[in-house]
């Protein structure tokens, strides 16, 4: 009989919130209930979660219940939320799911909240909704940034026109396969990059054990919704770049800071939750003071993770550009899942954009659709109501599990064929119909960005059915 092997994902799925109880539950159940079925073990944990006081004196399960019981001394330390949240603007409200609304309503009741906005691609995440923007007074919220710190888009446009790909689809697929790695797959000999030699790796204790893994994953992409794809960039007459309007071959990538970013997020979220005790439903929004040692450490680590994510993209584009024998004439990149020090409404604040793109006046960015829908090359309008932000993509209409239940392989293949897109990898959870209509999303942010071009996917490479918990 196979031994029990519960994961953190299993335990979160039954309602356990991020924190020490999850790791302890994994350890206790896998050790003391190793010959139970997964269903039975999870049923026991559900009972402990629902009634932790009943298990307080249990020799084994009492260890878990102790982490779940809210005691009087804890209640005295709890930081109350505002009775009424601060006002904030919502773009495309009719297309935003209830879960995202509820998360935003909690975020704007934080006593440190100074400004907020919700983008038209918003959907439920962890803590701050994906597509949520939150400005705070001198604090940083690790889960307001998210797990995939510095996740970003990078677009390279080549002088070659769209006809270059005609009849060469097999060659282009081979280029993607040979020059990209996803998920657990990494390059046998990663290319060096100065980001790995940063002093912060040795200065921060948390980063020392992450350096080797970061080097191994350098130049690779994550799983889930991350991709590298060839397509056609269509540039308008007044396109900001000073090049002739027309259709150009282009390369677009989407990925983040890999294992390093995820570890940083989880480590500092746990520290924040120890120091900043919020009501249980707001726990993921725990913050670190920017003047505290932990807050300053997180800020350094977050910025390193963002630079690392950028380095990964640059190496992806360098490999493929070299293999093509081409040169890049235009480069556009922007990131999300990050926090910035900015002046807003006359004062310095920390602006968290979780799944939202910076869109200051004149700032360039790329907002992708799905694998069969266009992306948009944009220039920010600097709208203060959105905290100088825009959507980061189409946004999901279905959870990953819902997509797997309701979309068939044939539906996905037919949609790809209609759009003339060739796909390498990707699970059903990334099917185009699991996403919002990008044209609708763009319609709701005409106040936020000007469109100066589009990107049409043609050959898409993704990881396959190996998805993370969060975009």
C-alpha positions in Angstrom: 0.0 0.0 0.0 1.4 3.4 -1.0 2.2 5.7 1.8 0.3 8.9 2.3 2.0 12.0 0.8 -0.1 15.1 1.3 1.1 18.4 -0.2 0.6 22.0 0.8 -1.6 22.4 -2.2 -3.9 19.5 -0.9 -4.2 21.2 2.5 -4.8 24.7 1.1 -7.6 23.2 -1.1 -9.6 22.2 2.0 -9.5 25.7 3.5 -6.2 26.0 5.4 -4.8 29.5 5.1 -1.2 30.2 4.3 0.9 29.9 7.5 2.7 27.5 9.8 -0.4 25.3 10.2 0.0 24.0 6.6 3.6 22.7 7.1 2.8 21.2 10.4 -0.3 19.5 9.1 1.8 18.0 6.2 4.4 16.7 8.7 1.9 15.3 11.2 -0.4 13.6 8.7 2.4 12.1 6.5 4.1 10.8 9.6 1.3 9.6 11.9 -1.4 8.8 9.3 0.9 7.4 6.5 -1.3 4.3 5.9 -4.5 6.3 5.6 -6.0 7.2 2.2 -5.6 10.7 1.0 -9.4 11.2 1.3 -9.5 10.0 4.9 -6.5 12.1 5.9 -8.1 15.2 4.4 -11.4 14.4 6.1 -9.6 14.3 9.5 -7.9 17.7 8.7 -11.3 19.2 7.7 -12.6 18.2 11.2 -9.6 19.8 12.9 -10.0 23.0 10.9 -13.7 23.2 11.6 -13.4 22.5 15.4 -9.8 22.9 16.6 -10.8 23.1 20.2 -12.1 19.5 20.1 -8.6 18.3 19.3 -6.7 20.5 21.7 -5.7 17.6 23.9 -5.2 15.1 21.2 -1.6 13.8 21.4 -1.0 14.1 17.6 -3.7 16.3 16.2 -3.4 18.8 19.0 -0.2 20.1 17.4 -2.2 21.2 14.4 -5.2 22.5 16.4 -2.8 24.7 18.5 -1.9 26.6 15.4 -5.6 27.1 14.5 -7.0 28.2 17.8 -7.5 31.9 18.2 -6.7 32.7 21.9 -7.6 35.7 23.9 -4.0 37.0 23.9 -4.0 36.8 20.1 -7.2 38.7 19.9 -5.7 41.6 21.9 -3.0 42.0 19.3 -5.2 41.8 16.3 -5.2 44.9 14.1 -8.7 46.0 13.3 -9.8 46.9 9.8 -11.5 50.2 9.0 -15.2 50.0 9.3 -15.5 51.5 5.8 -12.9 51.1 3.1 -11.3 53.9 1.1 -12.9 54.9 -2.2 -11.4 53.4 -5.3 -12.0 53.2 -9.0 -13.1 50.1 -10.9 -12.7 49.6 -14.7 -14.9 47.1 -16.4 -16.9 46.4 -13.3 -19.6 44.3 -15.0 -16.9 41.7 -16.0 -15.3 41.2 -12.6 -16.1 38.1 -10.6 -17.4 38.3 -7.0 -14.3 36.8 -5.5 -12.2 39.6 -6.8 -14.7 42.2 -5.5 -14.6 40.7 -2.0 -10.8 40.6 -1.9 -10.6 44.2 -2.9 -13.3 45.3 -0.4 -11.0 43.7 2.3 -7.8 45.3 1.0 -9.3 48.9 1.0 -10.3 48.5 4.7 -6.6 48.0 5.7 -5.6 50.9 8.0 -2.5 51.4 5.8 -4.4 51.7 2.5 -3.9 55.1 0.8 -5.3 54.4 -2.7 -6.6 51.6 -4.8 -8.0 50.6 -8.2 -9.3 47.4 -9.9 -8.4 46.6 -13.5 -10.8 45.1 -16.1 -9.0 41.8 -16.2 -9.3 41.3 -12.4 -10.1 37.9 -10.9 -9.6 36.2 -7.6 -6.1 35.4 -6.4 -4.6 35.3 -2.9 -4.8 38.3 -0.7 -5.0 41.2 -3.2 -6.9 40.1 -6.3 -5.1 39.6 -9.6 -5.7 42.9 -11.4 -5.7 44.8 -8.1 -3.7 47.9 -7.4 -3.1 49.1 -3.8 -1.1 52.1 -2.5 0.0 51.9 1.1 1.5 54.3 3.6 5.2 53.2 4.3 4.5 49.5 4.3 4.9 46.7 1.8 2.6 43.7 1.6 4.4 40.6 0.2 1.2 38.9 -0.9 0.1 42.3 -2.4 3.1 41.7 -4.8 2.4 38.0 -5.2 4.3 34.7 -5.5 5.8 35.2 -8.9 7.7 38.4 -8.1 8.5 40.6 -11.1 6.5 38.5 -13.6 6.8 40.3 -16.9 6.2 40.6 -20.6 9.0 41.1 -23.1 8.5 41.8 -26.8 11.2 41.8 -29.5 10.4 43.1 -33.0 12.6 42.1 -35.9 13.1 44.0 -39.2 11.9 40.9 -41.1 8.2 41.0 -42.2 5.5 38.5 -41.5 6.3 36.5 -44.7 9.5 35.2 -43.1 7.5 32.5 -41.3 5.5 31.3 -44.3 6.6 27.7 -45.0 9.1 27.7 -42.1 6.7 26.8 -39.3 8.6 23.6 -38.5 11.9 25.5 -38.3 10.4 28.1 -36.0 8.9 25.4 -33.7 12.4 23.8 -33.6 13.9 27.2 -32.6 11.5 27.5 -29.7 12.0 23.9 -28.5 15.8 24.2 -28.6 16.1 27.6 -27.1 13.5 27.6 -24.3 12.9 25.6 -21.1 9.8 25.5 -19.0 8.8 24.4 -15.5 11.2 21.7 -14.1 13.2 21.6 -17.4 16.3 23.8 -17.4 19.3 24.3 -19.5 22.2 21.9 -18.9 24.7 24.8 -19.0 23.0 28.1 -18.1 24.5 31.3 -19.5 26.1 33.6 -17.0 24.6 36.9 -16.0 25.7 39.6 -13.7 22.5 39.4 -11.6 23.8 36.1 -10.1 26.9 37.9 -8.9 24.9 40.6 -6.9 26.2 41.1 -3.4 22.7 40.9 -2.0 22.9 37.1 -2.4 25.5 37.0 0.3 24.2 39.9 2.3 20.7 38.4 3.0 20.7 35.1 4.8 17.5 34.0 3.1 19.0 34.4 -0.4 22.2 32.4 0.2 20.6 28.9 -0.3 18.7 30.2 -3.3 21.6 31.3 -5.5 22.5 27.9 -7.0 18.9 27.2 -7.9 18.5 30.7 -9.4 21.6 30.0 -11.6 20.2 26.6 -12.7 16.9 28.2 -13.7 18.5 31.2 -15.4 17.0 31.8 -18.9 14.1 29.5 -18.4 10.3 30.1 -18.0 7.8 29.0 -15.4 4.8 26.7 -15.9 1.1 27.5 -16.0 0.3 30.6 -18.1 3.9 31.4 -19.0 4.9 31.3 -22.7 7.3 32.1 -25.5 5.8 32.7 -28.9 6.5 33.9 -32.4 3.9 36.2 -33.9 3.2 39.2 -36.0 3.6 42.7 -34.6 1.3 45.2 -36.5 2.5 48.7 -36.0 0.3 51.8 -36.5 1.3 54.8 -38.6 2.0 56.9 -35.4 3.7 54.1 -33.5 6.2 56.0 -31.2 9.1 53.9 -32.5 9.8 55.9 -35.6 9.6 52.9 -37.9 7.4 52.4 -40.9 3.9 51.1 -40.2 3.4 47.5 -41.2 3.6 43.9 -40.1 6.8 42.6 -38.5 7.9 39.2 -37.2 8.2 39.4 -33.4 8.9 37.3 -30.3 6.9 37.6 -27.1 7.6 36.0 -23.7 5.8 35.9 -20.4 7.5 34.6 -17.2 8.7 35.6 -13.8 11.3 35.0 -11.1 10.9 31.2 -10.9 11.6 29.4 -7.6 13.5 32.3 -6.0 10.6 34.7 -6.2 8.2 32.1 -4.8 10.4 31.4 -1.8 10.9 35.1 -1.1 7.2 35.7 -1.2 6.3 32.8 1.1 9.2 33.5 3.6 8.3 37.2 4.1 4.6 36.6 4.1 5.1 34.3 7.0 7.1 36.9 8.8 4.5 39.6 8.1 1.7 37.4 9.5 3.7 36.9 12.7 4.2 40.6 13.2 1.0 41.9 11.7 -2.0 40.1 13.1 -5.1 40.8 11.0 -8.5 39.2 11.1 -8.3 35.8 9.6 -10.0 36.7 6.2 -7.4 39.5 5.7 -4.4 37.5 6.8 -2.8 37.3 3.4 -2.6 41.2 3.4 -0.2 41.3 6.4 2.5 43.9 5.9 6.0 44.8 6.8 7.0 48.3 7.8 9.4 49.8 5.3 11.6 51.0 8.2 11.8 47.6 9.8 14.7 45.2 9.2 12.3 42.7 7.6 10.7 45.3 5.4 14.1 46.6 4.1 15.2 43.0 3.5 12.0 42.1 1.6 12.5 45.3 -0.6 16.0 44.2 -1.5 15.0 40.6 -2.2 11.9 41.7 -4.2 14.0 44.0 -6.4 16.6 41.3 -6.9 13.8 38.9 -8.0 12.5 41.5 -10.4 16.0 42.0 -12.0 16.4 38.2 -12.2 13.1 37.8 -14.0 14.3 40.5 -16.5 17.6 38.6 -17.0 15.7 35.4 -17.8 13.7 37.2 -20.5 16.7 38.8 -22.0 18.5 35.5 -22.2 15.5 33.9 -23.9 15.4 36.6 -26.5 19.2 36.6 -27.0 19.2 32.8 -27.6 16.4 33.0 -30.1 17.6 36.2 -31.9 21.0 34.6 -32.3 19.5 31.3 -33.7 17.4 33.4 -36.2 20.4 35.4 -37.3 18.4 38.6 -36.9 18.7 41.8 -34.9 16.1 43.4 -32.6 14.9 46.8 -33.8 12.3 47.4 -31.1 12.1 46.1 -27.5 9.1 46.6 -25.2 8.9 45.1 -21.7 7.0 45.7 -18.6 6.4 43.9 -15.3 3.6 43.2 -12.8 3.5 41.5 -9.5 5.7 44.2 -8.0 5.8 47.2 -5.6 7.1 50.6 -6.5 7.8 53.8 -4.5 5.8 56.5 -6.2 4.3 59.9 -5.5 0.6 59.7 -5.8 -1.9 62.3 -4.6 0.9 64.5 -3.4 2.7 62.0 -1.2 5.1 59.1 -1.4 3.3 55.7 -1.2 4.1 52.1 -2.0 2.1 51.0 -5.0 1.5 47.3 -5.3 0.4 46.1 -8.8 -0.6 42.4 -8.6 -1.3 41.4 -12.1 -1.5 45.1 -13.2 0.8 46.9 -15.6 2.4 50.3 -14.9 0.9 52.9 -17.2 2.5 56.3 -16.3 2.3 59.0 -19.0 4.2 57.9 -22.0 5.2 54.5 -20.5 5.3 51.6 -23.0 3.9 48.2 -22.3 2.5 45.0 -23.8 -0.9 43.6 -22.7 -1.4 40.0 -24.1 -4.6 38.3 -25.0 -4.9 34.5 -25.0 -2.9 32.2 -27.3 -5.5 32.8 -30.1 -6.2 36.5 -29.4 -4.1 39.5 -30.1 -2.0 41.3 -27.6 -1.7 45.1 -27.6 1.3 47.4 -27.6 0.3 50.4 -25.5 1.5 53.7 -24.2 0.3 54.9 -20.8 -1.9 57.9 -20.2 -0.9 58.5 -16.6 -4.5 58.2 -15.2 -4.4 59.1 -11.5 -7.7 57.2 -10.8 -6.0 53.9 -11.8 -2.8 54.9 -9.9 -1.1 55.0 -13.3 -1.9 51.4 -14.0 -3.6 49.2 -16.6 -4.5 45.5 -17.1 -1.8 42.9 -17.5 -3.7 40.6 -19.8 -7.1 39.2 -20.6 -7.7 37.7 -17.2 -9.3 34.4 -16.4 -13.0 33.6 -16.6 -12.5 30.1 -15.4 -10.4 28.6 -12.6 -7.9 26.0 -13.8 -10.0 23.1 -12.4 -13.2 24.5 -14.0 -11.4 24.8 -17.4 -10.3 21.2 -17.2 -13.9 20.1 -16.4 -15.6 22.1 -19.1 -13.2 22.3 -22.1 -12.3 19.3 -24.3 -9.2 18.8 -26.3 -11.2 19.0 -29.5 -12.6 22.4 -28.5 -9.1 23.7 -27.9 -7.7 22.2 -31.1 -10.6 23.7 -33.1 -10.0 27.1 -31.6 -6.3 27.0 -32.4 -7.1 25.9 -36.0 -9.5 28.8 -36.5 -6.9 31.2 -35.4 -4.1 29.6 -37.4 -2.0 29.1 -34.3 0.5 26.2 -33.8 0.8 25.1 -30.1 3.7 23.3 -28.4 2.7 22.2 -24.9 -0.1 23.8 -22.7 -2.8 22.0 -20.8 -6.5 22.5 -21.1 -6.4 24.9 -18.2 -4.7 27.4 -20.5 -7.3 27.0 -23.3 -8.3 30.4 -24.9 -11.9 30.0 -23.8 -10.7 30.0 -20.1 -9.9 33.7 -20.6 -11.9 36.9 -20.9 -12.3 38.6 -24.3 -9.2 40.8 -24.6 -11.1 43.3 -26.8 -13.7 43.8 -24.0 -10.8 44.3 -21.5 -9.2 46.9 -23.8 -12.5 48.7 -24.3 -12.7 49.3 -20.6 -9.2 50.9 -20.3 -9.3 53.5 -23.1 -8.8 56.1 -20.3 -5.7 54.3 -19.2 -3.6 53.5 -22.4 -3.3 54.3 -26.1 -2.9 51.4 -28.5 0.1 51.9 -30.8 0.3 48.3 -32.2 -0.9 44.7 -31.8 0.8 41.3 -31.6 -0.9 38.2 -33.2 0.4 34.9 -31.9 1.3 32.3 -34.5 3.6 29.6 -32.9 3.2 29.3 -29.1 5.3 27.3 -26.7 4.1 26.7 -23.1 5.0 24.2 -20.4 2.1 21.8 -20.6 -0.2 20.7 -17.9 1.9 21.8 -15.0 0.2 24.8 -13.5 1.0 26.9 -10.5 -1.6 28.0 -7.9 -1.6 31.6 -9.1 -1.0 33.7 -12.2 
